[in-house]
Amino acid sequence: MQTLKANFSPKIFSVLSRYPQWLKMIIQVIDQPPFSKNYCPSIVEVFDQYGLLSGRIHGCFSYESTRNPKQESEFNAWLLDGELAVFYVGSELVINRLQILAVEEGEFL
């Protein structure tokens, strides 16, 4: 499992310094174990700095936000049943608690 990097890149540091609520969530899950490979969340939601991007409930009902194309995401945060599972800034992975998304150094999701 890849977790919080001790030495943030300038890009990650810049983003997290502007969004302390997301930094707080990252700190809260740093020492949490990865989700079980058999874990099947009821709710999956994806957020960026503007709020909710999309979500899915019980694998049946999907919802998404409408955005202006000029509103580019600075980061993406995936929450499973309200708990932070993945957080990345650009292609830099900060938190990865999903065993199915294990990446090697230098690879991207």
Phi and psi restraints in degrees (range 20) as a CNS / XPLOR table:
assign (resid 1 and name C) (resid 2 and name N)
       (resid 2 and name CA) (resid 2 and name C) 1.0 -97.3 20.0 2
assign (resid 2 and name N) (resid 2 and name CA)
       (resid 2 and name C) (resid 3 and name N) 1.0 129.9 20.0 2
assign (resid 2 and name C) (resid 3 and name N)
       (resid 3 and name CA) (resid 3 and name C) 1.0 -122.9 20.0 2
assign (resid 3 and name N) (resid 3 and name CA)
       (resid 3 and name C) (resid 4 and name N) 1.0 -162.6 20.0 2
assign (resid 3 and name C) (resid 4 and name N)
       (resid 4 and name CA) (resid 4 and name C) 1.0 -53.3 20.0 2
assign (resid 4 and name N) (resid 4 and name CA)
       (resid 4 and name C) (resid 5 and name N) 1.0 130.4 20.0 2
assign (resid 4 and name C) (resid 5 and name N)
       (resid 5 and name CA) (resid 5 and name C) 1.0 -84.0 20.0 2
assign (resid 5 and name N) (resid 5 and name CA)
       (resid 5 and name C) (resid 6 and name N) 1.0 136.8 20.0 2
assign (resid 5 and name C) (resid 6 and name N)
       (resid 6 and name CA) (resid 6 and name C) 1.0 -65.7 20.0 2
assign (resid 6 and name N) (resid 6 and name CA)
       (resid 6 and name C) (resid 7 and name N) 1.0 -36.3 20.0 2
assign (resid 6 and name C) (resid 7 and name N)
       (resid 7 and name CA) (resid 7 and name C) 1.0 -110.8 20.0 2
assign (resid 7 and name N) (resid 7 and name CA)
       (resid 7 and name C) (resid 8 and name N) 1.0 95.2 20.0 2
assign (resid 7 and name C) (resid 8 and name N)
       (resid 8 and name CA) (resid 8 and name C) 1.0 -64.7 20.0 2
assign (resid 8 and name N) (resid 8 and name CA)
       (resid 8 and name C) (resid 9 and name N) 1.0 145.7 20.0 2
assign (resid 8 and name C) (resid 9 and name N)
       (resid 9 and name CA) (resid 9 and name C) 1.0 -69.9 20.0 2
assign (resid 9 and name N) (resid 9 and name CA)
       (resid 9 and name C) (resid 10 and name N) 1.0 160.3 20.0 2
assign (resid 9 and name C) (resid 10 and name N)
       (resid 10 and name CA) (resid 10 and name C) 1.0 -56.2 20.0 2
assign (resid 10 and name N) (resid 10 and name CA)
       (resid 10 and name C) (resid 11 and name N) 1.0 -35.3 20.0 2
assign (resid 10 and name C) (resid 11 and name N)
       (resid 11 and name CA) (resid 11 and name C) 1.0 -64.8 20.0 2
assign (resid 11 and name N) (resid 11 and name CA)
       (resid 11 and name C) (resid 12 and name N) 1.0 -47.2 20.0 2
assign (resid 11 and name C) (resid 12 and name N)
       (resid 12 and name CA) (resid 12 and name C) 1.0 -63.7 20.0 2
assign (resid 12 and name N) (resid 12 and name CA)
       (resid 12 and name C) (resid 13 and name N) 1.0 -45.8 20.0 2
assign (resid 12 and name C) (resid 13 and name N)
       (resid 13 and name CA) (resid 13 and name C) 1.0 -58.0 20.0 2
assign (resid 13 and name N) (resid 13 and name CA)
       (resid 13 and name C) (resid 14 and name N) 1.0 -43.9 20.0 2
assign (resid 13 and name C) (resid 14 and name N)
       (resid 14 and name CA) (resid 14 and name C) 1.0 -61.3 20.0 2
assign (resid 14 and name N) (resid 14 and name CA)
       (resid 14 and name C) (resid 15 and name N) 1.0 -46.5 20.0 2
assign (resid 14 and name C) (resid 15 and name N)
       (resid 15 and name CA) (resid 15 and name C) 1.0 -65.1 20.0 2
assign (resid 15 and name N) (resid 15 and name CA)
       (resid 15 and name C) (resid 16 and name N) 1.0 -50.4 20.0 2
assign (resid 15 and name C) (resid 16 and name N)
       (resid 16 and name CA) (resid 16 and name C) 1.0 -65.2 20.0 2
assign (resid 16 and name N) (resid 16 and name CA)
       (resid 16 and name C) (resid 17 and name N) 1.0 -29.2 20.0 2
assign (resid 16 and name C) (resid 17 and name N)
       (resid 17 and name CA) (resid 17 and name C) 1.0 -69.6 20.0 2
assign (resid 17 and name N) (resid 17 and name CA)
       (resid 17 and name C) (resid 18 and name N) 1.0 -24.2 20.0 2
assign (resid 17 and name C) (resid 18 and name N)
       (resid 18 and name CA) (resid 18 and name C) 1.0 -89.4 20.0 2
assign (resid 18 and name N) (resid 18 and name CA)
       (resid 18 and name C) (resid 19 and name N) 1.0 -14.8 20.0 2
assign (resid 18 and name C) (resid 19 and name N)
       (resid 19 and name CA) (resid 19 and name C) 1.0 -130.6 20.0 2
assign (resid 19 and name N) (resid 19 and name CA)
       (resid 19 and name C) (resid 20 and name N) 1.0 70.3 20.0 2
assign (resid 19 and name C) (resid 20 and name N)
       (resid 20 and name CA) (resid 20 and name C) 1.0 -61.3 20.0 2
assign (resid 20 and name N) (resid 20 and name CA)
       (resid 20 and name C) (resid 21 and name N) 1.0 -25.9 20.0 2
assign (resid 20 and name C) (resid 21 and name N)
       (resid 21 and name CA) (resid 21 and name C) 1.0 -65.0 20.0 2
assign (resid 21 and name N) (resid 21 and name CA)
       (resid 21 and name C) (resid 22 and name N) 1.0 -35.0 20.0 2
assign (resid 21 and name C) (resid 22 and name N)
       (resid 22 and name CA) (resid 22 and name C) 1.0 -75.2 20.0 2
assign (resid 22 and name N) (resid 22 and name CA)
       (resid 22 and name C) (resid 23 and name N) 1.0 -36.7 20.0 2
assign (resid 22 and name C) (resid 23 and name N)
       (resid 23 and name CA) (resid 23 and name C) 1.0 -59.8 20.0 2
assign (resid 23 and name N) (resid 23 and name CA)
       (resid 23 and name C) (resid 24 and name N) 1.0 -42.2 20.0 2
assign (resid 23 and name C) (resid 24 and name N)
       (resid 24 and name CA) (resid 24 and name C) 1.0 -60.3 20.0 2
assign (resid 24 and name N) (resid 24 and name CA)
       (resid 24 and name C) (resid 25 and name N) 1.0 -42.7 20.0 2
assign (resid 24 and name C) (resid 25 and name N)
       (resid 25 and name CA) (resid 25 and name C) 1.0 -64.6 20.0 2
assign (resid 25 and name N) (resid 25 and name CA)
       (resid 25 and name C) (resid 26 and name N) 1.0 -38.8 20.0 2
assign (resid 25 and name C) (resid 26 and name N)
       (resid 26 and name CA) (resid 26 and name C) 1.0 -62.4 20.0 2
assign (resid 26 and name N) (resid 26 and name CA)
       (resid 26 and name C) (resid 27 and name N) 1.0 -46.8 20.0 2
assign (resid 26 and name C) (resid 27 and name N)
       (resid 27 and name CA) (resid 27 and name C) 1.0 -60.4 20.0 2
assign (resid 27 and name N) (resid 27 and name CA)
       (resid 27 and name C) (resid 28 and name N) 1.0 -37.6 20.0 2
assign (resid 27 and name C) (resid 28 and name N)
       (resid 28 and name CA) (resid 28 and name C) 1.0 -66.1 20.0 2
assign (resid 28 and name N) (resid 28 and name CA)
       (resid 28 and name C) (resid 29 and name N) 1.0 -26.7 20.0 2
assign (resid 28 and name C) (resid 29 and name N)
       (resid 29 and name CA) (resid 29 and name C) 1.0 -107.9 20.0 2
assign (resid 29 and name N) (resid 29 and name CA)
       (resid 29 and name C) (resid 30 and name N) 1.0 0.6 20.0 2
assign (resid 29 and name C) (resid 30 and name N)
       (resid 30 and name CA) (resid 30 and name C) 1.0 -51.2 20.0 2
assign (resid 30 and name N) (resid 30 and name CA)
       (resid 30 and name C) (resid 31 and name N) 1.0 -47.0 20.0 2
assign (resid 30 and name C) (resid 31 and name N)
       (resid 31 and name CA) (resid 31 and name C) 1.0 -93.8 20.0 2
assign (resid 31 and name N) (resid 31 and name CA)
       (resid 31 and name C) (resid 32 and name N) 1.0 6.0 20.0 2
assign (resid 31 and name C) (resid 32 and name N)
       (resid 32 and name CA) (resid 32 and name C) 1.0 -77.4 20.0 2
assign (resid 32 and name N) (resid 32 and name CA)
       (resid 32 and name C) (resid 33 and name N) 1.0 145.9 20.0 2
assign (resid 32 and name C) (resid 33 and name N)
       (resid 33 and name CA) (resid 33 and name C) 1.0 -71.1 20.0 2
assign (resid 33 and name N) (resid 33 and name CA)
       (resid 33 and name C) (resid 34 and name N) 1.0 163.3 20.0 2
assign (resid 33 and name C) (resid 34 and name N)
       (resid 34 and name CA) (resid 34 and name C) 1.0 -66.4 20.0 2
assign (resid 34 and name N) (resid 34 and name CA)
       (resid 34 and name C) (resid 35 and name N) 1.0 159.0 20.0 2
assign (resid 34 and name C) (resid 35 and name N)
       (resid 35 and name CA) (resid 35 and name C) 1.0 -67.6 20.0 2
assign (resid 35 and name N) (resid 35 and name CA)
       (resid 35 and name C) (resid 36 and name N) 1.0 148.1 20.0 2
assign (resid 35 and name C) (resid 36 and name N)
       (resid 36 and name CA) (resid 36 and name C) 1.0 -61.7 20.0 2
assign (resid 36 and name N) (resid 36 and name CA)
       (resid 36 and name C) (resid 37 and name N) 1.0 147.4 20.0 2
assign (resid 36 and name C) (resid 37 and name N)
       (resid 37 and name CA) (resid 37 and name C) 1.0 -61.1 20.0 2
assign (resid 37 and name N) (resid 37 and name CA)
       (resid 37 and name C) (resid 38 and name N) 1.0 -25.8 20.0 2
assign (resid 37 and name C) (resid 38 and name N)
       (resid 38 and name CA) (resid 38 and name C) 1.0 -91.9 20.0 2
assign (resid 38 and name N) (resid 38 and name CA)
       (resid 38 and name C) (resid 39 and name N) 1.0 -1.0 20.0 2
assign (resid 38 and name C) (resid 39 and name N)
       (resid 39 and name CA) (resid 39 and name C) 1.0 -66.5 20.0 2
assign (resid 39 and name N) (resid 39 and name CA)
       (resid 39 and name C) (resid 40 and name N) 1.0 131.3 20.0 2
assign (resid 39 and name C) (resid 40 and name N)
       (resid 40 and name CA) (resid 40 and name C) 1.0 -126.7 20.0 2
assign (resid 40 and name N) (resid 40 and name CA)
       (resid 40 and name C) (resid 41 and name N) 1.0 99.6 20.0 2
assign (resid 40 and name C) (resid 41 and name N)
       (resid 41 and name CA) (resid 41 and name C) 1.0 -68.4 20.0 2
assign (resid 41 and name N) (resid 41 and name CA)
       (resid 41 and name C) (resid 42 and name N) 1.0 150.7 20.0 2
assign (resid 41 and name C) (resid 42 and name N)
       (resid 42 and name CA) (resid 42 and name C) 1.0 -79.2 20.0 2
assign (resid 42 and name N) (resid 42 and name CA)
       (resid 42 and name C) (resid 43 and name N) 1.0 -35.7 20.0 2
assign (resid 42 and name C) (resid 43 and name N)
       (resid 43 and name CA) (resid 43 and name C) 1.0 -129.0 20.0 2
assign (resid 43 and name N) (resid 43 and name CA)
       (resid 43 and name C) (resid 44 and name N) 1.0 128.2 20.0 2
assign (resid 43 and name C) (resid 44 and name N)
       (resid 44 and name CA) (resid 44 and name C) 1.0 -120.7 20.0 2
assign (resid 44 and name N) (resid 44 and name CA)
       (resid 44 and name C) (resid 45 and name N) 1.0 125.0 20.0 2
assign (resid 44 and name C) (resid 45 and name N)
       (resid 45 and name CA) (resid 45 and name C) 1.0 -132.7 20.0 2
assign (resid 45 and name N) (resid 45 and name CA)
       (resid 45 and name C) (resid 46 and name N) 1.0 146.8 20.0 2
assign (resid 45 and name C) (resid 46 and name N)
       (resid 46 and name CA) (resid 46 and name C) 1.0 -122.6 20.0 2
assign (resid 46 and name N) (resid 46 and name CA)
       (resid 46 and name C) (resid 47 and name N) 1.0 129.8 20.0 2
assign (resid 46 and name C) (resid 47 and name N)
       (resid 47 and name CA) (resid 47 and name C) 1.0 -123.7 20.0 2
assign (resid 47 and name N) (resid 47 and name CA)
       (resid 47 and name C) (resid 48 and name N) 1.0 158.1 20.0 2
assign (resid 47 and name C) (resid 48 and name N)
       (resid 48 and name CA) (resid 48 and name C) 1.0 -135.7 20.0 2
assign (resid 48 and name N) (resid 48 and name CA)
       (resid 48 and name C) (resid 49 and name N) 1.0 -165.9 20.0 2
assign (resid 48 and name C) (resid 49 and name N)
       (resid 49 and name CA) (resid 49 and name C) 1.0 -66.2 20.0 2
assign (resid 49 and name N) (resid 49 and name CA)
       (resid 49 and name C) (resid 50 and name N) 1.0 -18.4 20.0 2
assign (resid 49 and name C) (resid 50 and name N)
       (resid 50 and name CA) (resid 50 and name C) 1.0 -89.0 20.0 2
assign (resid 50 and name N) (resid 50 and name CA)
       (resid 50 and name C) (resid 51 and name N) 1.0 -12.7 20.0 2
assign (resid 50 and name C) (resid 51 and name N)
       (resid 51 and name CA) (resid 51 and name C) 1.0 124.9 20.0 2
assign (resid 51 and name N) (resid 51 and name CA)
       (resid 51 and name C) (resid 52 and name N) 1.0 -151.0 20.0 2
assign (resid 51 and name C) (resid 52 and name N)
       (resid 52 and name CA) (resid 52 and name C) 1.0 -67.1 20.0 2
assign (resid 52 and name N) (resid 52 and name CA)
       (resid 52 and name C) (resid 53 and name N) 1.0 129.7 20.0 2
assign (resid 52 and name C) (resid 53 and name N)
       (resid 53 and name CA) (resid 53 and name C) 1.0 -94.2 20.0 2
assign (resid 53 and name N) (resid 53 and name CA)
       (resid 53 and name C) (resid 54 and name N) 1.0 -50.3 20.0 2
assign (resid 53 and name C) (resid 54 and name N)
       (resid 54 and name CA) (resid 54 and name C) 1.0 -160.5 20.0 2
assign (resid 54 and name N) (resid 54 and name CA)
       (resid 54 and name C) (resid 55 and name N) 1.0 165.3 20.0 2
assign (resid 54 and name C) (resid 55 and name N)
       (resid 55 and name CA) (resid 55 and name C) 1.0 -158.5 20.0 2
assign (resid 55 and name N) (resid 55 and name CA)
       (resid 55 and name C) (resid 56 and name N) 1.0 166.4 20.0 2
assign (resid 55 and name C) (resid 56 and name N)
       (resid 56 and name CA) (resid 56 and name C) 1.0 -148.6 20.0 2
assign (resid 56 and name N) (resid 56 and name CA)
       (resid 56 and name C) (resid 57 and name N) 1.0 133.6 20.0 2
assign (resid 56 and name C) (resid 57 and name N)
       (resid 57 and name CA) (resid 57 and name C) 1.0 -114.5 20.0 2
assign (resid 57 and name N) (resid 57 and name CA)
       (resid 57 and name C) (resid 58 and name N) 1.0 127.6 20.0 2
assign (resid 57 and name C) (resid 58 and name N)
       (resid 58 and name CA) (resid 58 and name C) 1.0 51.1 20.0 2
assign (resid 58 and name N) (resid 58 and name CA)
       (resid 58 and name C) (resid 59 and name N) 1.0 28.6 20.0 2
assign (resid 58 and name C) (resid 59 and name N)
       (resid 59 and name CA) (resid 59 and name C) 1.0 65.1 20.0 2
assign (resid 59 and name N) (resid 59 and name CA)
       (resid 59 and name C) (resid 60 and name N) 1.0 10.2 20.0 2
assign (resid 59 and name C) (resid 60 and name N)
       (resid 60 and name CA) (resid 60 and name C) 1.0 -119.0 20.0 2
assign (resid 60 and name N) (resid 60 and name CA)
       (resid 60 and name C) (resid 61 and name N) 1.0 -44.9 20.0 2
assign (resid 60 and name C) (resid 61 and name N)
       (resid 61 and name CA) (resid 61 and name C) 1.0 -107.7 20.0 2
assign (resid 61 and name N) (resid 61 and name CA)
       (resid 61 and name C) (resid 62 and name N) 1.0 122.4 20.0 2
assign (resid 61 and name C) (resid 62 and name N)
       (resid 62 and name CA) (resid 62 and name C) 1.0 -111.8 20.0 2
assign (resid 62 and name N) (resid 62 and name CA)
       (resid 62 and name C) (resid 63 and name N) 1.0 151.2 20.0 2
assign (resid 62 and name C) (resid 63 and name N)
       (resid 63 and name CA) (resid 63 and name C) 1.0 -148.4 20.0 2
assign (resid 63 and name N) (resid 63 and name CA)
       (resid 63 and name C) (resid 64 and name N) 1.0 154.2 20.0 2
assign (resid 63 and name C) (resid 64 and name N)
       (resid 64 and name CA) (resid 64 and name C) 1.0 -152.7 20.0 2
assign (resid 64 and name N) (resid 64 and name CA)
       (resid 64 and name C) (resid 65 and name N) 1.0 162.4 20.0 2
assign (resid 64 and name C) (resid 65 and name N)
       (resid 65 and name CA) (resid 65 and name C) 1.0 -97.9 20.0 2
assign (resid 65 and name N) (resid 65 and name CA)
       (resid 65 and name C) (resid 66 and name N) 1.0 151.4 20.0 2
assign (resid 65 and name C) (resid 66 and name N)
       (resid 66 and name CA) (resid 66 and name C) 1.0 -94.9 20.0 2
assign (resid 66 and name N) (resid 66 and name CA)
       (resid 66 and name C) (resid 67 and name N) 1.0 133.2 20.0 2
assign (resid 66 and name C) (resid 67 and name N)
       (resid 67 and name CA) (resid 67 and name C) 1.0 -126.7 20.0 2
assign (resid 67 and name N) (resid 67 and name CA)
       (resid 67 and name C) (resid 68 and name N) 1.0 154.7 20.0 2
assign (resid 67 and name C) (resid 68 and name N)
       (resid 68 and name CA) (resid 68 and name C) 1.0 -74.9 20.0 2
assign (resid 68 and name N) (resid 68 and name CA)
       (resid 68 and name C) (resid 69 and name N) 1.0 134.1 20.0 2
assign (resid 68 and name C) (resid 69 and name N)
       (resid 69 and name CA) (resid 69 and name C) 1.0 -56.4 20.0 2
assign (resid 69 and name N) (resid 69 and name CA)
       (resid 69 and name C) (resid 70 and name N) 1.0 -20.7 20.0 2
assign (resid 69 and name C) (resid 70 and name N)
       (resid 70 and name CA) (resid 70 and name C) 1.0 -78.7 20.0 2
assign (resid 70 and name N) (resid 70 and name CA)
       (resid 70 and name C) (resid 71 and name N) 1.0 -11.3 20.0 2
assign (resid 70 and name C) (resid 71 and name N)
       (resid 71 and name CA) (resid 71 and name C) 1.0 -87.3 20.0 2
assign (resid 71 and name N) (resid 71 and name CA)
       (resid 71 and name C) (resid 72 and name N) 1.0 80.8 20.0 2
assign (resid 71 and name C) (resid 72 and name N)
       (resid 72 and name CA) (resid 72 and name C) 1.0 -79.9 20.0 2
assign (resid 72 and name N) (resid 72 and name CA)
       (resid 72 and name C) (resid 73 and name N) 1.0 142.8 20.0 2
assign (resid 72 and name C) (resid 73 and name N)
       (resid 73 and name CA) (resid 73 and name C) 1.0 -75.3 20.0 2
assign (resid 73 and name N) (resid 73 and name CA)
       (resid 73 and name C) (resid 74 and name N) 1.0 129.6 20.0 2
assign (resid 73 and name C) (resid 74 and name N)
       (resid 74 and name CA) (resid 74 and name C) 1.0 -83.5 20.0 2
assign (resid 74 and name N) (resid 74 and name CA)
       (resid 74 and name C) (resid 75 and name N) 1.0 -27.6 20.0 2
assign (resid 74 and name C) (resid 75 and name N)
       (resid 75 and name CA) (resid 75 and name C) 1.0 -152.1 20.0 2
assign (resid 75 and name N) (resid 75 and name CA)
       (resid 75 and name C) (resid 76 and name N) 1.0 166.2 20.0 2
assign (resid 75 and name C) (resid 76 and name N)
       (resid 76 and name CA) (resid 76 and name C) 1.0 -131.0 20.0 2
assign (resid 76 and name N) (resid 76 and name CA)
       (resid 76 and name C) (resid 77 and name N) 1.0 136.5 20.0 2
assign (resid 76 and name C) (resid 77 and name N)
       (resid 77 and name CA) (resid 77 and name C) 1.0 -128.0 20.0 2
assign (resid 77 and name N) (resid 77 and name CA)
       (resid 77 and name C) (resid 78 and name N) 1.0 126.0 20.0 2
assign (resid 77 and name C) (resid 78 and name N)
       (resid 78 and name CA) (resid 78 and name C) 1.0 -103.1 20.0 2
assign (resid 78 and name N) (resid 78 and name CA)
       (resid 78 and name C) (resid 79 and name N) 1.0 126.1 20.0 2
assign (resid 78 and name C) (resid 79 and name N)
       (resid 79 and name CA) (resid 79 and name C) 1.0 -113.7 20.0 2
assign (resid 79 and name N) (resid 79 and name CA)
       (resid 79 and name C) (resid 80 and name N) 1.0 132.7 20.0 2
assign (resid 79 and name C) (resid 80 and name N)
       (resid 80 and name CA) (resid 80 and name C) 1.0 -110.1 20.0 2
assign (resid 80 and name N) (resid 80 and name CA)
       (resid 80 and name C) (resid 81 and name N) 1.0 117.8 20.0 2
assign (resid 80 and name C) (resid 81 and name N)
       (resid 81 and name CA) (resid 81 and name C) 1.0 49.1 20.0 2
assign (resid 81 and name N) (resid 81 and name CA)
       (resid 81 and name C) (resid 82 and name N) 1.0 39.5 20.0 2
assign (resid 81 and name C) (resid 82 and name N)
       (resid 82 and name CA) (resid 82 and name C) 1.0 83.7 20.0 2
assign (resid 82 and name N) (resid 82 and name CA)
       (resid 82 and name C) (resid 83 and name N) 1.0 1.2 20.0 2
assign (resid 82 and name C) (resid 83 and name N)
       (resid 83 and name CA) (resid 83 and name C) 1.0 -111.4 20.0 2
assign (resid 83 and name N) (resid 83 and name CA)
       (resid 83 and name C) (resid 84 and name N) 1.0 131.8 20.0 2
assign (resid 83 and name C) (resid 84 and name N)
       (resid 84 and name CA) (resid 84 and name C) 1.0 -61.4 20.0 2
assign (resid 84 and name N) (resid 84 and name CA)
       (resid 84 and name C) (resid 85 and name N) 1.0 125.5 20.0 2
assign (resid 84 and name C) (resid 85 and name N)
       (resid 85 and name CA) (resid 85 and name C) 1.0 -115.4 20.0 2
assign (resid 85 and name N) (resid 85 and name CA)
       (resid 85 and name C) (resid 86 and name N) 1.0 -38.8 20.0 2
assign (resid 85 and name C) (resid 86 and name N)
       (resid 86 and name CA) (resid 86 and name C) 1.0 -141.8 20.0 2
assign (resid 86 and name N) (resid 86 and name CA)
       (resid 86 and name C) (resid 87 and name N) 1.0 137.7 20.0 2
assign (resid 86 and name C) (resid 87 and name N)
       (resid 87 and name CA) (resid 87 and name C) 1.0 -142.8 20.0 2
assign (resid 87 and name N) (resid 87 and name CA)
       (resid 87 and name C) (resid 88 and name N) 1.0 127.8 20.0 2
assign (resid 87 and name C) (resid 88 and name N)
       (resid 88 and name CA) (resid 88 and name C) 1.0 -143.5 20.0 2
assign (resid 88 and name N) (resid 88 and name CA)
       (resid 88 and name C) (resid 89 and name N) 1.0 152.3 20.0 2
assign (resid 88 and name C) (resid 89 and name N)
       (resid 89 and name CA) (resid 89 and name C) 1.0 -117.6 20.0 2
assign (resid 89 and name N) (resid 89 and name CA)
       (resid 89 and name C) (resid 90 and name N) 1.0 115.3 20.0 2
assign (resid 89 and name C) (resid 90 and name N)
       (resid 90 and name CA) (resid 90 and name C) 1.0 59.9 20.0 2
assign (resid 90 and name N) (resid 90 and name CA)
       (resid 90 and name C) (resid 91 and name N) 1.0 -124.3 20.0 2
assign (resid 90 and name C) (resid 91 and name N)
       (resid 91 and name CA) (resid 91 and name C) 1.0 -101.2 20.0 2
assign (resid 91 and name N) (resid 91 and name CA)
       (resid 91 and name C) (resid 92 and name N) 1.0 8.2 20.0 2
assign (resid 91 and name C) (resid 92 and name N)
       (resid 92 and name CA) (resid 92 and name C) 1.0 -92.9 20.0 2
assign (resid 92 and name N) (resid 92 and name CA)
       (resid 92 and name C) (resid 93 and name N) 1.0 115.2 20.0 2
assign (resid 92 and name C) (resid 93 and name N)
       (resid 93 and name CA) (resid 93 and name C) 1.0 -81.8 20.0 2
assign (resid 93 and name N) (resid 93 and name CA)
       (resid 93 and name C) (resid 94 and name N) 1.0 126.0 20.0 2
assign (resid 93 and name C) (resid 94 and name N)
       (resid 94 and name CA) (resid 94 and name C) 1.0 -102.1 20.0 2
assign (resid 94 and name N) (resid 94 and name CA)
       (resid 94 and name C) (resid 95 and name N) 1.0 -47.5 20.0 2
assign (resid 94 and name C) (resid 95 and name N)
       (resid 95 and name CA) (resid 95 and name C) 1.0 -128.8 20.0 2
assign (resid 95 and name N) (resid 95 and name CA)
       (resid 95 and name C) (resid 96 and name N) 1.0 134.9 20.0 2
assign (resid 95 and name C) (resid 96 and name N)
       (resid 96 and name CA) (resid 96 and name C) 1.0 -142.5 20.0 2
assign (resid 96 and name N) (resid 96 and name CA)
       (resid 96 and name C) (resid 97 and name N) 1.0 102.1 20.0 2
assign (resid 96 and name C) (resid 97 and name N)
       (resid 97 and name CA) (resid 97 and name C) 1.0 -105.9 20.0 2
assign (resid 97 and name N) (resid 97 and name CA)
       (resid 97 and name C) (resid 98 and name N) 1.0 10.6 20.0 2
assign (resid 97 and name C) (resid 98 and name N)
       (resid 98 and name CA) (resid 98 and name C) 1.0 -100.3 20.0 2
assign (resid 98 and name N) (resid 98 and name CA)
       (resid 98 and name C) (resid 99 and name N) 1.0 117.3 20.0 2
assign (resid 98 and name C) (resid 99 and name N)
       (resid 99 and name CA) (resid 99 and name C) 1.0 -66.0 20.0 2
assign (resid 99 and name N) (resid 99 and name CA)
       (resid 99 and name C) (resid 100 and name N) 1.0 -24.9 20.0 2
assign (resid 99 and name C) (resid 100 and name N)
       (resid 100 and name CA) (resid 100 and name C) 1.0 -76.1 20.0 2
assign (resid 100 and name N) (resid 100 and name CA)
       (resid 100 and name C) (resid 101 and name N) 1.0 -12.0 20.0 2
assign (resid 100 and name C) (resid 101 and name N)
       (resid 101 and name CA) (resid 101 and name C) 1.0 -109.1 20.0 2
assign (resid 101 and name N) (resid 101 and name CA)
       (resid 101 and name C) (resid 102 and name N) 1.0 25.9 20.0 2
assign (resid 101 and name C) (resid 102 and name N)
       (resid 102 and name CA) (resid 102 and name C) 1.0 -60.7 20.0 2
assign (resid 102 and name N) (resid 102 and name CA)
       (resid 102 and name C) (resid 103 and name N) 1.0 130.5 20.0 2
assign (resid 102 and name C) (resid 103 and name N)
       (resid 103 and name CA) (resid 103 and name C) 1.0 -124.3 20.0 2
assign (resid 103 and name N) (resid 103 and name CA)
       (resid 103 and name C) (resid 104 and name N) 1.0 147.9 20.0 2
assign (resid 103 and name C) (resid 104 and name N)
       (resid 104 and name CA) (resid 104 and name C) 1.0 -88.0 20.0 2
assign (resid 104 and name N) (resid 104 and name CA)
       (resid 104 and name C) (resid 105 and name N) 1.0 158.7 20.0 2
assign (resid 104 and name C) (resid 105 and name N)
       (resid 105 and name CA) (resid 105 and name C) 1.0 -52.4 20.0 2
assign (resid 105 and name N) (resid 105 and name CA)
       (resid 105 and name C) (resid 106 and name N) 1.0 129.8 20.0 2
assign (resid 105 and name C) (resid 106 and name N)
       (resid 106 and name CA) (resid 106 and name C) 1.0 89.1 20.0 2
assign (resid 106 and name N) (resid 106 and name CA)
       (resid 106 and name C) (resid 107 and name N) 1.0 -8.8 20.0 2
assign (resid 106 and name C) (resid 107 and name N)
       (resid 107 and name CA) (resid 107 and name C) 1.0 -95.5 20.0 2
assign (resid 107 and name N) (resid 107 and name CA)
       (resid 107 and name C) (resid 108 and name N) 1.0 162.3 20.0 2
assign (resid 107 and name C) (resid 108 and name N)
       (resid 108 and name CA) (resid 108 and name C) 1.0 -116.5 20.0 2
assign (resid 108 and name N) (resid 108 and name CA)
       (resid 108 and name C) (resid 109 and name N) 1.0 160.3 20.0 2
